[in-house]
Amino acid sequence: MSTADRLEIADLFARLANLLDECRHGDAGDVYHPDVVARSPRGEMHGLGEVIAFLEKSEVAGVRTQHVHGDVLVELGGDHAKATANQLVHFFRDGEPPHRSSGLRVTCAAARTPDGWRFREMTVALAWTQER
């Protein structure tokens, strides 16, 4: 596998953060496989439609987010890969400091598709939350 594959998979995390922070839930197919299975402390979703519905339902009026991924590791294996990252999420209102921050661990399986690499499975585990 090439360095380009590793970069494209790592790039999925940045693209995910951007679409979440910009509330572009309809663009979830740009990072998730149509048959994605996603697990979080708030439930389990099967398929892109359920993920989009979950994201739309999770939106809180007036509250914005900033997602930051780090420590991304990618393990390639043909047209499939495993990837992990640490994720920090800050919840805030425009012009105000965050009122809540969370640290999460994200574990993913990715698959190569005709449109590029996509997350096929994702598990998000909460490590901590701080309310301000």
N, CA, C and O atoms as a printed pandas DataFrame, in Angstrom:
     atom_number atom_name residue_name chain_id  residue_number  x_coord  y_coord  z_coord
0              1         N          MET        A               1    0.836   -1.184    0.000
1              2        CA          MET        A               1    0.000    0.000    0.000
2              3         C          MET        A               1    0.876    1.242    0.000
3              4         O          MET        A               1    2.007    1.243    0.487
4              5         N          SER        A               2    0.329    2.255   -0.543
5              6        CA          SER        A               2    1.109    3.468   -0.732
6              7         C          SER        A               2    0.889    4.480    0.387
7              8         O          SER        A               2   -0.062    4.399    1.164
8              9         N          THR        A               3    1.800    5.420    0.429
9             10        CA          THR        A               3    1.658    6.540    1.345
10            11         C          THR        A               3    0.394    7.320    1.016
11            12         O          THR        A               3   -0.256    7.863    1.910
12            13         N          ALA        A               4    0.043    7.375   -0.266
13            14        CA          ALA        A               4   -1.168    8.083   -0.684
14            15         C          ALA        A               4   -2.412    7.483   -0.027
15            16         O          ALA        A               4   -3.313    8.219    0.376
16            17         N          ASP        A               5   -2.466    6.158    0.082
17            18        CA          ASP        A               5   -3.606    5.513    0.751
18            19         C          ASP        A               5   -3.674    5.922    2.217
19            20         O          ASP        A               5   -4.745    6.243    2.733
20            21         N          ARG        A               6   -2.532    5.909    2.879
21            22        CA          ARG        A               6   -2.489    6.311    4.289
22            23         C          ARG        A               6   -2.962    7.755    4.462
23            24         O          ARG        A               6   -3.730    8.055    5.376
24            25         N          LEU        A               7   -2.504    8.635    3.591
25            26        CA          LEU        A               7   -2.904   10.042    3.672
26            27         C          LEU        A               7   -4.392   10.214    3.412
27            28         O          LEU        A               7   -5.052   11.013    4.076
28            29         N          GLU        A               8   -4.925    9.466    2.446
29            30        CA          GLU        A               8   -6.348    9.587    2.147
30            31         C          GLU        A               8   -7.203    9.112    3.322
31            32         O          GLU        A               8   -8.236    9.710    3.624
32            33         N          ILE        A               9   -6.776    8.049    3.974
33            34        CA          ILE        A               9   -7.521    7.552    5.135
34            35         C          ILE        A               9   -7.410    8.543    6.294
35            36         O          ILE        A               9   -8.409    8.833    6.951
36            37         N          ALA        A              10   -6.223    9.060    6.551
37            38        CA          ALA        A              10   -6.065   10.070    7.597
38            39         C          ALA        A              10   -6.892   11.309    7.279
39            40         O          ALA        A              10   -7.444   11.940    8.180
40            41         N          ASP        A              11   -6.977   11.655    6.001
41            42        CA          ASP        A              11   -7.753   12.812    5.561
42            43         C          ASP        A              11   -9.246   12.642    5.862
43            44         O          ASP        A              11   -9.958   13.629    6.043
44            45         N          LEU        A              12   -9.720   11.395    5.916
45            46        CA          LEU        A              12  -11.131   11.159    6.249
46            47         C          LEU        A              12  -11.488   11.784    7.597
47            48         O          LEU        A              12  -12.591   12.303    7.766
48            49         N          PHE        A              13  -10.561   11.735    8.556
49            50        CA          PHE        A              13  -10.833   12.308    9.876
50            51         C          PHE        A              13  -11.027   13.825    9.787
51            52         O          PHE        A              13  -11.932   14.371   10.418
52            53         N          ALA        A              14  -10.186   14.501    9.011
53            54        CA          ALA        A              14  -10.330   15.953    8.842
54            55         C          ALA        A              14  -11.620   16.284    8.098
55            56         O          ALA        A              14  -12.311   17.237    8.457
56            57         N          ARG        A              15  -11.949   15.514    7.074
57            58        CA          ARG        A              15  -13.189   15.756    6.328
58            59         C          ARG        A              15  -14.413   15.505    7.205
59            60         O          ARG        A              15  -15.412   16.216    7.096
60            61         N          LEU        A              16  -14.337   14.488    8.081
61            62        CA          LEU        A              16  -15.422   14.224    9.018
62            63         C          LEU        A              16  -15.596   15.395    9.973
63            64         O          LEU        A              16  -16.719   15.846   10.203
64            65         N          ALA        A              17  -14.494   15.893   10.534
65            66        CA          ALA        A              17  -14.570   17.027   11.460
66            67         C          ALA        A              17  -15.215   18.228   10.791
67            68         O          ALA        A              17  -16.068   18.887   11.386
68            69         N          ASN        A              18  -14.816   18.518    9.561
69            70        CA          ASN        A              18  -15.378   19.671    8.850
70            71         C          ASN        A              18  -16.869   19.518    8.609
71            72         O          ASN        A              18  -17.626   20.463    8.832
72            73         N          LEU        A              19  -17.306   18.353    8.160
73            74        CA          LEU        A              19  -18.741   18.211    7.881
74            75         C          LEU        A              19  -19.562   18.237    9.156
75            76         O          LEU        A              19  -20.693   18.724    9.146
76            77         N          LEU        A              20  -19.013   17.718   10.270
77            78        CA          LEU        A              20  -19.731   17.793   11.546
78            79         C          LEU        A              20  -19.817   19.244   12.033
79            80         O          LEU        A              20  -20.884   19.704   12.440
80            81         N          ASP        A              21  -18.691   19.958   11.989
81            82        CA          ASP        A              21  -18.670   21.335   12.483
82            83         C          ASP        A              21  -19.503   22.278   11.622
83            84         O          ASP        A              21  -20.027   23.275   12.119
84            85         N          GLU        A              22  -19.625   21.967   10.338
85            86        CA          GLU        A              22  -20.392   22.806    9.416
86            87         C          GLU        A              22  -21.832   22.311    9.253
87            88         O          GLU        A              22  -22.592   22.865    8.459
88            89         N          CYS        A              23  -22.204   21.270   10.002
89            90        CA          CYS        A              23  -23.559   20.686    9.961
90            91         C          CYS        A              23  -23.973   20.305    8.537
91            92         O          CYS        A              23  -25.127   20.487    8.151
92            93         N          ARG        A              24  -23.035   19.781    7.770
93            94        CA          ARG        A              24  -23.311   19.310    6.414
94            95         C          ARG        A              24  -23.596   17.806    6.458
95            96         O          ARG        A              24  -22.909   17.014    5.812
96            97         N          HIS        A              25  -24.603   17.431    7.216
97            98        CA          HIS        A              25  -24.899   16.024    7.448
98            99         C          HIS        A              25  -25.194   15.264    6.165
99           100         O          HIS        A              25  -24.876   14.080    6.060
100          101         N          GLY        A              26  -25.792   15.926    5.197
101          102        CA          GLY        A              26  -26.094   15.291    3.918
102          103         C          GLY        A              26  -24.859   14.885    3.144
103          104         O          GLY        A              26  -24.950   14.092    2.207
104          105         N          ASP        A              27  -23.693   15.421    3.522
105          106        CA          ASP        A              27  -22.431   15.067    2.866
106          107         C          ASP        A              27  -21.739   13.888    3.541
107          108         O          ASP        A              27  -20.591   13.584    3.218
108          109         N          ALA        A              28  -22.411   13.224    4.464
109          110        CA          ALA        A              28  -21.794   12.127    5.209
110          111         C          ALA        A              28  -21.284   11.018    4.289
111          112         O          ALA        A              28  -20.353   10.301    4.655
112          113         N          GLY        A              29  -21.867   10.866    3.116
113          114        CA          GLY        A              29  -21.401    9.871    2.154
114          115         C          GLY        A              29  -20.012   10.168    1.623
115          116         O          GLY        A              29  -19.399    9.310    0.986
116          117         N          ASP        A              30  -19.503   11.366    1.871
117          118        CA          ASP        A              30  -18.137   11.704    1.463
118          119         C          ASP        A              30  -17.096   11.071    2.380
119          120         O          ASP        A              30  -15.921   10.987    2.023
120          121         N          VAL        A              31  -17.524   10.624    3.562
121          122        CA          VAL        A              31  -16.588    9.990    4.504
122          123         C          VAL        A              31  -17.039    8.598    4.947
123          124         O          VAL        A              31  -16.208    7.767    5.312
124          125         N          TYR        A              32  -18.345    8.339    4.917
125          126        CA          TYR        A              32  -18.864    7.055    5.364
126          127         C          TYR        A              32  -19.275    6.183    4.188
127          128         O          TYR        A              32  -19.795    6.682    3.190
128          129         N          HIS        A              33  -19.047    4.899    4.303
129          130        CA          HIS        A              33  -19.498    3.890    3.342
130          131         C          HIS        A              33  -21.015    3.794    3.434
131          132         O          HIS        A              33  -21.564    3.987    4.519
132          133         N          PRO        A              34  -21.712    3.504    2.342
133          134        CA          PRO        A              34  -23.185    3.384    2.417
134          135         C          PRO        A              34  -23.664    2.368    3.448
135          136         O          PRO        A              34  -24.740    2.535    4.023
136          137         N          ASP        A              35  -22.878    1.315    3.690
137          138        CA          ASP        A              35  -23.264    0.263    4.634
138          139         C          ASP        A              35  -22.584    0.419    5.998
139          140         O          ASP        A              35  -22.389   -0.567    6.708
140          141         N          VAL        A              36  -22.227    1.642    6.361
141          142        CA          VAL        A              36  -21.494    1.896    7.600
142          143         C          VAL        A              36  -22.251    1.390    8.823
143          144         O          VAL        A              36  -23.481    1.417    8.877
144          145         N          VAL        A              37  -21.487    0.934    9.791
145          146        CA          VAL        A              37  -22.004    0.638   11.126
146          147         C          VAL        A              37  -21.257    1.579   12.062
147          148         O          VAL        A              37  -20.030    1.534   12.147
148          149         N          ALA        A              38  -21.994    2.427   12.759
149          150        CA          ALA        A              38  -21.385    3.412   13.658
150          151         C          ALA        A              38  -21.928    3.220   15.064
151          152         O          ALA        A              38  -23.134    3.090   15.273
152          153         N          ARG        A              39  -21.006    3.206   16.026
153          154        CA          ARG        A              39  -21.375    3.036   17.430
154          155         C          ARG        A              39  -20.825    4.216   18.221
155          156         O          ARG        A              39  -19.686    4.642   18.028
156          157         N          SER        A              40  -21.656    4.727   19.107
157          158        CA          SER        A              40  -21.212    5.802   19.993
158          159         C          SER        A              40  -21.881    5.577   21.342
159          160         O          SER        A              40  -22.743    4.707   21.469
160          161         N          PRO        A              41  -21.495    6.350   22.345
161          162        CA          PRO        A              41  -22.170    6.208   23.636
162          163         C          PRO        A              41  -23.670    6.485   23.541
163          164         O          PRO        A              41  -24.419    6.140   24.455
164          165         N          ARG        A              42  -24.113    7.103   22.446
165          166        CA          ARG        A              42  -25.526    7.453   22.307
166          167         C          ARG        A              42  -26.303    6.492   21.406
167          168         O          ARG        A              42  -27.471    6.742   21.107
168          169         N          GLY        A              43  -25.669    5.390   20.967
169          170        CA          GLY        A              43  -26.415    4.424   20.180
170          171         C          GLY        A              43  -25.610    3.812   19.052
171          172         O          GLY        A              43  -24.430    4.109   18.865
172          173         N          GLU        A              44  -26.283    2.945   18.304
173          174        CA          GLU        A              44  -25.675    2.250   17.167
174          175         C          GLU        A              44  -26.524    2.498   15.934
175          176         O          GLU        A              44  -27.750    2.400   15.975
176          177         N          MET        A              45  -25.857    2.820   14.841
177          178        CA          MET        A              45  -26.532    3.103   13.584
178          179         C          MET        A              45  -26.038    2.141   12.504
179          180         O          MET        A              45  -24.864    1.770   12.472
180          181         N          HIS        A              46  -26.947    1.750   11.632
181          182        CA          HIS        A              46  -26.617    0.856   10.520
182          183         C          HIS        A              46  -27.023    1.540    9.221
183          184         O          HIS        A              46  -28.203    1.803    8.987
184          185         N          GLY        A              47  -26.044    1.822    8.390
185          186        CA          GLY        A              47  -26.308    2.435    7.091
186          187         C          GLY        A              47  -26.217    3.949    7.141
187          188         O          GLY        A              47  -26.407    4.578    8.182
188          189         N          LEU        A              48  -25.923    4.506    5.986
189          190        CA          LEU        A              48  -25.717    5.938    5.864
190          191         C          LEU        A              48  -26.959    6.734    6.254
191          192         O          LEU        A              48  -26.838    7.792    6.871
192          193         N          GLY        A              49  -28.145    6.247    5.908
193          194        CA          GLY        A              49  -29.387    6.947    6.254
194          195         C          GLY        A              49  -29.569    7.110    7.754
195          196         O          GLY        A              49  -29.969    8.177    8.220
196          197         N          GLU        A              50  -29.279    6.057    8.512
197          198        CA          GLU        A              50  -29.405    6.143    9.971
198          199         C          GLU        A              50  -28.376    7.102   10.556
199          200         O          GLU        A              50  -28.672    7.827   11.505
200          201         N          VAL        A              51  -27.162    7.109    9.993
201          202        CA          VAL        A              51  -26.132    8.022   10.484
202          203         C          VAL        A              51  -26.555    9.469   10.240
203          204         O          VAL        A              51  -26.443   10.309   11.133
204          205         N          ILE        A              52  -27.033    9.757    9.049
205          206        CA          ILE        A              52  -27.473   11.123    8.736
206          207         C          ILE        A              52  -28.623   11.537    9.640
207          208         O          ILE        A              52  -28.630   12.655   10.158
208          209         N          ALA        A              53  -29.595   10.656    9.838
209          210        CA          ALA        A              53  -30.735   10.970   10.714
210          211         C          ALA        A              53  -30.258   11.233   12.143
211          212         O          ALA        A              53  -30.752   12.152   12.797
212          213         N          PHE        A              54  -29.309   10.442   12.633
213          214        CA          PHE        A              54  -28.755   10.627   13.974
214          215         C          PHE        A              54  -28.072   11.988   14.085
215          216         O          PHE        A              54  -28.278   12.707   15.063
216          217         N          LEU        A              55  -27.260   12.348   13.091
217          218        CA          LEU        A              55  -26.557   13.630   13.119
218          219         C          LEU        A              55  -27.542   14.799   13.109
219          220         O          LEU        A              55  -27.361   15.773   13.839
220          221         N          GLU        A              56  -28.566   14.704   12.295
221          222        CA          GLU        A              56  -29.560   15.784   12.223
222          223         C          GLU        A              56  -30.316   15.919   13.540
223          224         O          GLU        A              56  -30.583   17.030   13.998
224          225         N          LYS        A              57  -30.658   14.790   14.142
225          226        CA          LYS        A              57  -31.389   14.797   15.412
226          227         C          LYS        A              57  -30.526   15.317   16.568
227          228         O          LYS        A              57  -31.046   15.856   17.545
228          229         N          SER        A              58  -29.209   15.151   16.447
229          230        CA          SER        A              58  -28.289   15.556   17.512
230          231         C          SER        A              58  -28.008   17.051   17.527
231          232         O          SER        A              58  -27.471   17.569   18.507
232          233         N          GLU        A              59  -28.358   17.740   16.470
233          234        CA          GLU        A              59  -28.077   19.169   16.379
234          235         C          GLU        A              59  -28.873   19.941   17.430
235          236         O          GLU        A              59  -30.061   19.688   17.628
236          237         N          VAL        A              60  -28.208   20.886   18.105
237          238        CA          VAL        A              60  -28.843   21.726   19.122
238          239         C          VAL        A              60  -28.775   23.168   18.630
239          240         O          VAL        A              60  -27.696   23.679   18.328
240          241         N          ALA        A              61  -29.930   23.817   18.553
241          242        CA          ALA        A              61  -29.994   25.187   18.045
242          243         C          ALA        A              61  -29.050   26.103   18.828
243          244         O          ALA        A              61  -29.055   26.116   20.059
244          245         N          GLY        A              62  -28.250   26.859   18.100
245          246        CA          GLY        A              62  -27.349   27.834   18.706
246          247         C          GLY        A              62  -26.039   27.277   19.212
247          248         O          GLY        A              62  -25.147   28.044   19.575
248          249         N          VAL        A              63  -25.896   25.952   19.248
249          250        CA          VAL        A              63  -24.664   25.340   19.737
250          251         C          VAL        A              63  -23.850   24.850   18.541
251          252         O          VAL        A              63  -24.348   24.138   17.669
252          253         N          ARG        A              64  -22.590   25.253   18.531
253          254        CA          ARG        A              64  -21.679   24.845   17.466
254          255         C          ARG        A              64  -20.629   23.915   18.056
255          256         O          ARG        A              64  -20.478   23.825   19.274
256          257         N          THR        A              65  -19.907   23.226   17.183
257          258        CA          THR        A              65  -18.857   22.316   17.627
258          259         C          THR        A              65  -17.559   22.596   16.886
259          260         O          THR        A              65  -17.541   23.155   15.789
260          261         N          GLN        A              66  -16.482   22.187   17.527
261          262        CA          GLN        A              66  -15.172   22.172   16.889
262          263         C          GLN        A              66  -14.565   20.810   17.191
263          264         O          GLN        A              66  -14.234   20.512   18.339
264          265         N          HIS        A              67  -14.420   19.982   16.154
265          266        CA          HIS        A              67  -13.830   18.651   16.278
266          267         C          HIS        A              67  -12.372   18.718   15.859
267          268         O          HIS        A              67  -12.044   19.293   14.821
268          269         N          VAL        A              68  -11.493   18.128   16.671
269          270        CA          VAL        A              68  -10.062   18.097   16.379
270          271         C          VAL        A              68   -9.591   16.656   16.540
271          272         O          VAL        A              68   -9.806   16.043   17.585
272          273         N          HIS        A              69   -8.950   16.115   15.505
273          274        CA          HIS        A              69   -8.423   14.752   15.560
274          275         C          HIS        A              69   -6.899   14.795   15.648
275          276         O          HIS        A              69   -6.253   15.649   15.040
276          277         N          GLY        A              70   -6.341   13.865   16.413
277          278        CA          GLY        A              70   -4.889   13.752   16.525
278          279         C          GLY        A              70   -4.489   12.314   16.757
279          280         O          GLY        A              70   -5.333   11.443   16.964
280          281         N          ASP        A              71   -3.194   12.076   16.719
281          282        CA          ASP        A              71   -2.639   10.738   16.940
282          283         C          ASP        A              71   -3.279    9.706   16.019
283          284         O          ASP        A              71   -3.603    8.597   16.446
284          285         N          VAL        A              72   -3.460   10.079   14.748
285          286        CA          VAL        A              72   -4.079    9.183   13.766
286          287         C          VAL        A              72   -3.086    8.085   13.396
287          288         O          VAL        A              72   -1.952    8.362   13.004
288          289         N          LEU        A              73   -3.523    6.850   13.523
289          290        CA          LEU        A              73   -2.732    5.693   13.109
290          291         C          LEU        A              73   -3.520    4.901   12.085
291          292         O          LEU        A              73   -4.718    4.675   12.257
292          293         N          VAL        A              74   -2.855    4.478   11.021
293          294        CA          VAL        A              74   -3.500    3.733    9.936
294          295         C          VAL        A              74   -2.728    2.445    9.707
295          296         O          VAL        A              74   -1.504    2.455    9.575
296          297         N          GLU        A              75   -3.459    1.333    9.661
297          298        CA          GLU        A              75   -2.883    0.021    9.359
298          299         C          GLU        A              75   -3.563   -0.497    8.096
299          300         O          GLU        A              75   -4.756   -0.803    8.100
300          301         N          LEU        A              76   -2.789   -0.591    7.017
301          302        CA          LEU        A              76   -3.345   -0.971    5.718
302          303         C          LEU        A              76   -3.316   -2.473    5.504
303          304         O          LEU        A              76   -2.438   -3.174    6.009
304          305         N          GLY        A              77   -4.297   -2.957    4.743
305          306        CA          GLY        A              77   -4.364   -4.360    4.360
306          307         C          GLY        A              77   -5.172   -4.521    3.089
307          308         O          GLY        A              77   -6.357   -4.846    3.146
308          309         N          GLY        A              78   -4.555   -4.300    1.952
309          310        CA          GLY        A              78   -5.271   -4.400    0.679
310          311         C          GLY        A              78   -6.256   -3.261    0.527
311          312         O          GLY        A              78   -5.900   -2.092    0.673
312          313         N          ASP        A              79   -7.508   -3.613    0.231
313          314        CA          ASP        A              79   -8.558   -2.605    0.056
314          315         C          ASP        A              79   -9.293   -2.298    1.353
315          316         O          ASP        A              79  -10.357   -1.678    1.339
316          317         N          HIS        A              80   -8.727   -2.731    2.465
317          318        CA          HIS        A              80   -9.304   -2.483    3.785
318          319         C          HIS        A              80   -8.221   -1.924    4.700
319          320         O          HIS        A              80   -7.033   -2.168    4.488
320          321         N          ALA        A              81   -8.631   -1.185    5.703
321          322        CA          ALA        A              81   -7.672   -0.603    6.641
322          323         C          ALA        A              81   -8.332   -0.440    8.001
323          324         O          ALA        A              81   -9.556   -0.386    8.124
324          325         N          LYS        A              82   -7.492   -0.365    9.001
325          326        CA          LYS        A              82   -7.932   -0.018   10.353
326          327         C          LYS        A              82   -7.303    1.322   10.676
327          328         O          LYS        A              82   -6.157    1.578   10.308
328          329         N          ALA        A              83   -8.042    2.176   11.361
329          330        CA          ALA        A              83   -7.519    3.491   11.731
330          331         C          ALA        A              83   -8.043    3.870   13.105
331          332         O          ALA        A              83   -9.171    3.539   13.471
332          333         N          THR        A              84   -7.210    4.565   13.854
333          334        CA          THR        A              84   -7.612    5.066   15.162
334          335         C          THR        A              84   -7.191    6.525   15.278
335          336         O          THR        A              84   -6.253    6.972   14.617
336          337         N          ALA        A              85   -7.895    7.249   16.123
337          338        CA          ALA        A              85   -7.541    8.651   16.377
338          339         C          ALA        A              85   -8.110    9.069   17.724
339          340         O          ALA        A              85   -9.093    8.508   18.206
340          341         N          ASN        A              86   -7.475   10.057   18.313
341          342        CA          ASN        A              86   -8.046   10.748   19.462
342          343         C          ASN        A              86   -8.838   11.925   18.911
343          344         O          ASN        A              86   -8.428   12.556   17.937
344          345         N          GLN        A              87   -9.965   12.214   19.531
345          346        CA          GLN        A              87  -10.829   13.303   19.074
346          347         C          GLN        A              87  -11.173   14.194   20.263
347          348         O          GLN        A              87  -11.587   13.710   21.316
348          349         N          LEU        A              88  -10.998   15.486   20.083
349          350        CA          LEU        A              88  -11.465   16.475   21.045
350          351         C          LEU        A              88  -12.640   17.204   20.408
351          352         O          LEU        A              88  -12.576   17.610   19.248
352          353         N          VAL        A              89  -13.704   17.365   21.171
353          354        CA          VAL        A              89  -14.872   18.096   20.679
354          355         C          VAL        A              89  -15.189   19.202   21.674
355          356         O          VAL        A              89  -15.367   18.958   22.868
356          357         N          HIS        A              90  -15.253   20.413   21.159
357          358        CA          HIS        A              90  -15.609   21.576   21.978
358          359         C          HIS        A              90  -16.990   22.044   21.534
359          360         O          HIS        A              90  -17.254   22.173   20.338
360          361         N          PHE        A              91  -17.866   22.297   22.500
361          362        CA          PHE        A              91  -19.224   22.787   22.245
362          363         C          PHE        A              91  -19.278   24.240   22.692
363          364         O          PHE        A              91  -18.902   24.553   23.822
364          365         N          PHE        A              92  -19.743   25.134   21.819
365          366        CA          PHE        A              92  -19.721   26.560   22.132
366          367         C          PHE        A              92  -20.848   27.289   21.400
367          368         O          PHE        A              92  -21.478   26.750   20.489
368          369         N          ARG        A              93  -21.075   28.515   21.821
369          370        CA          ARG        A              93  -21.976   29.430   21.127
370          371         C          ARG        A              93  -21.104   30.509   20.510
371          372         O          ARG        A              93  -20.072   30.870   21.077
372          373         N          ASP        A              94  -21.501   31.025   19.364
373          374        CA          ASP        A              94  -20.692   32.032   18.676
374          375         C          ASP        A              94  -20.209   33.113   19.627
375          376         O          ASP        A              94  -20.988   33.679   20.394
376          377         N          GLY        A              95  -18.898   33.394   19.567
377          378        CA          GLY        A              95  -18.305   34.459   20.365
378          379         C          GLY        A              95  -18.068   34.125   21.820
379          380         O          GLY        A              95  -17.585   34.973   22.570
380          381         N          GLU        A              96  -18.396   32.906   22.246
381          382        CA          GLU        A              96  -18.225   32.512   23.641
382          383         C          GLU        A              96  -17.244   31.343   23.739
383          384         O          GLU        A              96  -17.104   30.572   22.790
384          385         N          PRO        A              97  -16.566   31.207   24.880
385          386        CA          PRO        A              97  -15.689   30.041   25.050
386          387         C          PRO        A              97  -16.530   28.766   25.177
387          388         O          PRO        A              97  -17.726   28.838   25.459
388          389         N          PRO        A              98  -15.914   27.614   24.971
389          390        CA          PRO        A              98  -16.666   26.359   25.078
390          391         C          PRO        A              98  -17.331   26.204   26.446
391          392         O          PRO        A              98  -16.745   26.532   27.478
392          393         N          HIS        A              99  -18.563   25.699   26.431
393          394        CA          HIS        A              99  -19.249   25.395   27.685
394          395         C          HIS        A              99  -19.124   23.908   28.022
395          396         O          HIS        A              99  -19.454   23.487   29.131
396          397         N          ARG        A             100  -18.645   23.115   27.056
397          398        CA          ARG        A             100  -18.408   21.691   27.296
398          399         C          ARG        A             100  -17.333   21.220   26.321
399          400         O          ARG        A             100  -17.290   21.651   25.169
400          401         N          SER        A             101  -16.476   20.339   26.795
401          402        CA          SER        A             101  -15.461   19.710   25.956
402          403         C          SER        A             101  -15.440   18.228   26.280
403          404         O          SER        A             101  -15.692   17.825   27.415
404          405         N          SER        A             102  -15.138   17.423   25.274
405          406        CA          SER        A             102  -15.064   15.974   25.463
406          407         C          SER        A             102  -13.842   15.420   24.754
407          408         O          SER        A             102  -13.439   15.914   23.701
408          409         N          GLY        A             103  -13.261   14.388   25.345
409          410        CA          GLY        A             103  -12.182   13.636   24.721
410          411         C          GLY        A             103  -12.703   12.258   24.373
411          412         O          GLY        A             103  -13.312   11.583   25.203
412          413         N          LEU        A             104  -12.460   11.845   23.135
413          414        CA          LEU        A             104  -12.979   10.564   22.666
414          415         C          LEU        A             104  -11.879    9.772   21.970
415          416         O          LEU        A             104  -10.886   10.336   21.512
416          417         N          ARG        A             105  -12.066    8.482   21.899
417          418        CA          ARG        A             105  -11.181    7.595   21.142
418          419         C          ARG        A             105  -12.017    7.017   20.015
419          420         O          ARG        A             105  -13.077    6.438   20.252
420          421         N          VAL        A             106  -11.537    7.176   18.787
421          422        CA          VAL        A             106  -12.265    6.728   17.599
422          423         C          VAL        A             106  -11.501    5.565   16.970
423          424         O          VAL        A             106  -10.312    5.677   16.671
424          425         N          THR        A             107  -12.196    4.455   16.777
425          426        CA          THR        A             107  -11.625    3.270   16.138
426          427         C          THR        A             107  -12.450    2.973   14.892
427          428         O          THR        A             107  -13.676    2.883   14.959
428          429         N          CYS        A             108  -11.774    2.821   13.754
429          430        CA          CYS        A             108  -12.489    2.685   12.486
430          431         C          CYS        A             108  -11.953    1.540   11.647
431          432         O          CYS        A             108  -10.803    1.121   11.780
432          433         N          ALA        A             109  -12.824    1.048   10.779
433          434        CA          ALA        A             109  -12.434    0.188    9.672
434          435         C          ALA        A             109  -12.811    0.971    8.422
435          436         O          ALA        A             109  -13.903    1.532    8.337
436          437         N          ALA        A             110  -11.905    1.005    7.458
437          438        CA          ALA        A             110  -12.151    1.735    6.213
438          439         C          ALA        A             110  -12.060    0.766    5.047
439          440         O          ALA        A             110  -11.384   -0.261    5.118
440          441         N          ALA        A             111  -12.757    1.117    3.971
441          442        CA          ALA        A             111  -12.730    0.301    2.759
442          443         C          ALA        A             111  -12.529    1.203    1.548
443          444         O          ALA        A             111  -13.033    2.324    1.494
444          445         N          ARG        A             112  -11.780    0.684    0.580
445          446        CA          ARG        A             112  -11.598    1.408   -0.668
446          447         C          ARG        A             112  -12.863    1.231   -1.510
447          448         O          ARG        A             112  -13.328    0.108   -1.704
448          449         N          THR        A             113  -13.409    2.315   -2.000
449          450        CA          THR        A             113  -14.589    2.284   -2.858
450          451         C          THR        A             113  -14.225    2.945   -4.187
451          452         O          THR        A             113  -13.145    3.524   -4.302
452          453         N          PRO        A             114  -15.093    2.872   -5.183
453          454        CA          PRO        A             114  -14.814    3.579   -6.441
454          455         C          PRO        A             114  -14.647    5.091   -6.243
455          456         O          PRO        A             114  -14.007    5.755   -7.060
456          457         N          ASP        A             115  -15.220    5.638   -5.160
457          458        CA          ASP        A             115  -15.120    7.071   -4.870
458          459         C          ASP        A             115  -13.981    7.394   -3.902
459          460         O          ASP        A             115  -13.850    8.539   -3.470
460          461         N          GLY        A             116  -13.159    6.405   -3.556
461          462        CA          GLY        A             116  -12.066    6.605   -2.611
462          463         C          GLY        A             116  -12.332    5.861   -1.317
463          464         O          GLY        A             116  -13.303    5.111   -1.209
464          465         N          TRP        A             117  -11.467    6.069   -0.335
465          466        CA          TRP        A             117  -11.607    5.403    0.954
466          467         C          TRP        A             117  -12.794    5.979    1.723
467          468         O          TRP        A             117  -13.044    7.184    1.687
468          469         N          ARG        A             118  -13.527    5.095    2.425
469          470        CA          ARG        A             118  -14.652    5.501    3.253
470          471         C          ARG        A             118  -14.629    4.693    4.550
471          472         O          ARG        A             118  -14.198    3.540    4.567
472          473         N          PHE        A             119  -15.099    5.316    5.635
473          474        CA          PHE        A             119  -15.243    4.592    6.895
474          475         C          PHE        A             119  -16.399    3.610    6.754
475          476         O          PHE        A             119  -17.526    4.005    6.456
476          477         N          ARG        A             120  -16.115    2.335    6.967
477          478        CA          ARG        A             120  -17.153    1.307    6.889
478          479         C          ARG        A             120  -17.686    0.959    8.282
479          480         O          ARG        A             120  -18.831    0.534    8.434
480          481         N          GLU        A             121  -16.842    1.145    9.284
481          482        CA          GLU        A             121  -17.248    0.888   10.658
482          483         C          GLU        A             121  -16.543    1.907   11.540
483          484         O          GLU        A             121  -15.375    2.230   11.322
484          485         N          MET        A             122  -17.268    2.414   12.546
485          486        CA          MET        A             122  -16.679    3.403   13.450
486          487         C          MET        A             122  -17.229    3.186   14.846
487          488         O          MET        A             122  -18.435    3.028   15.036
488          489         N          THR        A             123  -16.333    3.181   15.816
489          490        CA          THR        A             123  -16.718    3.115   17.218
490          491         C          THR        A             123  -16.110    4.323   17.914
491          492         O          THR        A             123  -14.900    4.545   17.864
492          493         N          VAL        A             124  -16.962    5.092   18.558
493          494        CA          VAL        A             124  -16.533    6.281   19.297
494          495         C          VAL        A             124  -16.730    5.993   20.777
495          496         O          VAL        A             124  -17.844    5.721   21.225
496          497         N          ALA        A             125  -15.634    6.055   21.534
497          498        CA          ALA        A             125  -15.692    5.794   22.980
498          499         C          ALA        A             125  -15.358    7.078   23.731
499          500         O          ALA        A             125  -14.339    7.717   23.467
500          501         N          LEU        A             126  -16.215    7.442   24.658
501          502        CA          LEU        A             126  -16.005    8.632   25.469
502          503         C          LEU        A             126  -14.940    8.356   26.515
503          504         O          LEU        A             126  -15.038    7.383   27.262
504          505         N          ALA        A             127  -13.919    9.212   26.573
505          506        CA          ALA        A             127  -12.881    9.101   27.595
506          507         C          ALA        A             127  -13.169   10.042   28.755
507          508         O          ALA        A             127  -12.985    9.674   29.915
508          509         N          TRP        A             128  -13.629   11.277   28.443
509          510        CA          TRP        A             128  -13.923   12.262   29.486
510          511         C          TRP        A             128  -14.793   13.385   28.925
511          512         O          TRP        A             128  -14.857   13.601   27.715
512          513         N          THR        A             129  -15.458   14.090   29.836
513          514        CA          THR        A             129  -16.234   15.279   29.493
514          515         C          THR        A             129  -16.019   16.300   30.593
515          516         O          THR        A             129  -15.979   15.964   31.776
516          517         N          GLN        A             130  -15.881   17.550   30.185
517          518        CA          GLN        A             130  -15.742   18.645   31.149
518          519         C          GLN        A             130  -16.803   19.699   30.842
519          520         O          GLN        A             130  -16.852   20.257   29.746
520          521         N          GLU        A             131  -17.640   19.952   31.828
521          522        CA          GLU        A             131  -18.645   21.011   31.733
522          523         C          GLU        A             131  -18.067   22.273   32.342
523          524         O          GLU        A             131  -17.354   22.203   33.343
524          525         N          ARG        A             132  -18.352   23.398   31.770
525          526        CA          ARG        A             132  -17.836   24.670   32.307
526          527         C          ARG        A             132  -18.984   25.534   32.757
527          528         O          ARG        A             132  -18.769   26.646   33.240
